[in-house]
């Protein structure tokens, strides 16, 4: 983390306290971004993102996940990475893993410096499902495979032809099974 960002962590306390009451993840995300990363240059974020993504793929991605992505790519599937995370690093995951398209939460820039204000809805839960429905209609492709790892992913997993909850919590797995969404444990 950038040394100056550590000094700005105190500025996130009001956002965290507000989240305890309003549960607004988008507002919390925006507040955290603006308090900690606002003013960081695009070049610095791109460089840091490349290294972070490379390390994450090499050290923290499940082998089953990488094999599944590789299998889909080899079968010629159109790969879309959907994430509630922000668009200054999610596209780098897509690039390094060979995805064709990215849907993630977008943030504003002030010239070449990060502003941190969200410019789209937080791509989570029903919003992620809305984006998937829109993409399916746009591509006229109903043979969709979708993966997720939490209960908030169930809305989009339910509308995919092949939805799979991976390494979900006990509660998420129970909810998935109630909706007819398959579950799996990946290593």
Number of C-alpha atoms within 10 A of each C-alpha: 8 9 7 10 14 10 11 14 12 11 14 17 13 11 17 17 12 13 16 10 8 10 12 13 14 19 18 20 23 19 22 21 19 19 21 21 20 19 16 17 16 16 11 10 16 14 11 14 18 17 12 15 21 16 12 12 15 11 10 10 13 13 14 12 14 12 11 12 17 14 12 14 16 9 9 9 15 14 19 17 19 23 19 20 16 21 17 16 19 21 23 20 19 19 16 12 18 15 19 14 13 18 21 23 23 20 18 15 18 13 10 11 17 20 20 24 20 21 12 13 14 23 21 22 17 15 15 25 22 16 17 22 15 12 15 16 11 9 9 9 10 14 10 16 17 21 20 19 19 18 19 15 24 27 21 22 29 19 19 21 13 15 23 23 25 19 16 19 13 11 11 20 22 15 14 24 13 10 13 13 21 17 20 12 10 11 10
